[in-house]
């Protein structure tokens, strides 16, 4: 029996770790791709147009705004998912508690 409890505990820990890594990867993607793309695009446009820091700075600023909004949306999405799972687990534990109480009262 103890090994079954340990397996369930390991699965729960692995699930939290997996969700944390997914959130980290998605947030990092929101930082890396827009900003790195903006840096290259801004530099290329400035060289092409001859407007040295204009496009570079403006596109980079826009990329930071896009990144911030994307990270905010990602955070809200994961917060809702976590709240949903907590509510679900709370409901299940309450149902198990009621069953246990009913079984104990029947046994008496």
LINTAFEN-V974024 format. One record per residue. OMEGA is omega in whole degrees, 0 to 359 (none if undefined). D_CENTER is the distance of its C-alpha to the mean C-alpha in Angstrom with 2 decimals. Layout:
omega & d_center
OMEGA & D_CENTER
OMEGA & D_CENTER
This chain:
omega & d_center
181 & 33.88
181 & 32.11
178 & 30.64
178 & 29.07
179 & 27.37
178 & 26.17
178 & 24.83
180 & 22.88
178 & 21.58
178 & 20.59
179 & 18.79
178 & 16.80
179 & 16.03
179 & 15.15
178 & 12.74
179 & 10.85
179 & 11.16
180 & 10.04
178 & 6.74
179 & 6.43
177 & 7.88
178 & 5.95
178 & 2.85
181 & 6.31
180 & 8.07
178 & 6.65
178 & 7.10
177 & 10.28
178 & 11.37
178 & 11.38
190 & 13.51
190 & 15.70
180 & 16.86
184 & 18.00
180 & 19.55
177 & 21.26
180 & 22.47
179 & 23.80
180 & 25.61
180 & 27.42
180 & 28.14
179 & 29.41
181 & 31.62
179 & 33.00
178 & 33.81
177 & 35.47
182 & 37.59
185 & 38.50
182 & 39.42
179 & 40.76
195 & 38.68
185 & 37.41
188 & 34.55
182 & 34.17
181 & 31.76
183 & 29.95
183 & 29.13
180 & 28.51
177 & 26.18
177 & 24.25
178 & 23.97
179 & 22.78
177 & 20.11
178 & 18.83
178 & 18.78
179 & 16.95
180 & 14.30
179 & 14.02
179 & 13.82
178 & 11.18
177 & 8.89
179 & 10.00
179 & 9.44
179 & 5.78
179 & 5.71
180 & 8.29
181 & 7.01
177 & 4.59
178 & 7.67
179 & 9.97
180 & 8.91
178 & 9.41
179 & 12.54
179 & 13.77
178 & 13.68
178 & 15.38
180 & 17.91
180 & 18.58
178 & 19.20
179 & 21.27
179 & 23.32
180 & 23.95
177 & 25.06
179 & 27.33
178 & 28.82
178 & 29.50
179 & 31.13
179 & 33.33
181 & 34.38
178 & 35.27
179 & 37.30
179 & 39.05
179 & 39.94
180 & 41.28
177 & 43.37
182 & 44.77
181 & 45.71
none & 47.81
